[in-house]
Amino acid sequence: MEKKRITIAVDGYSSCGKSTFAKQIAEHLNYLYIDSGAMYRAVTLALIRAGITSIDDANENQLQNLLSNIEVGLANIPNKSGWFTTLNGEIVEDKIRSLEVSNMVSPVSTIPLVRKKMTQLQQEMGKKKGTVMDGRDIGTVVFPDAELKIFMTADPVVRAKRRLKEMEQKGQKATLDEVLMNIEERDYIDQNRAIAPLRQAEDAIVLDNSHMTVEEQMVWFKKIIEDIL
Ligand code: DC
């Protein structure tokens, strides 16, 4: 019998491994994976390119103008698996992971105009069942009717250590304290913004992966999805 296709929302704190997990479950189910954080990052890159380096510098008109002139999307590259984030047709997957973008993305994602545009776009992109989308407000705002909602969390120090390791592998230098501070700051902004703050949907299942490997997470997921599909 053909298995039913559903929408899966994966929300949670920064550096919890949401993207790794969401990508893996999409692959396992042969679903489309959409990284909503990458979309906020692409908008942030567009703002930086327009010379806006602090959200206090951006006025409503300028933002309105900029937002109506940018197109964020996904592209498939021949011979490479997965989808890549685009900004006005340019693949920006690497550029949106820079420190400059990372440091500005949380404040940018508090801007109501930005959230409105991204939410509409995400709803459009994930309209077809068979989608896994990860972010902060997917189960609460973007897809409140998602059939499966997972809320990911992990101890902040564990997250900082994982993030530091990732940065070191890329040749980026930072101390554990600096990374921890950045994580705590992002958690604070994400949880306390006025629109669509990060919070656990009432019907979400919590996945605390502080002491779990990526493989153990998948075992956990397979048990859950078996009951749903
Ligand atoms: O998942 P990430 O770290 O790439 O997300 C970058 C930022 O984007 C994060 O600090 C908060 C914001 N974001 C959001 O506000 N809503 C989402 N659905 C996804 C991300």
Residues whose N, C-alpha, C, O or C-beta is under 5 A from the ligand:
A	BS01	DC	S14 S36 G37 A38 Y40 V105 S106 S109 D134 G135 R136 D137 R186
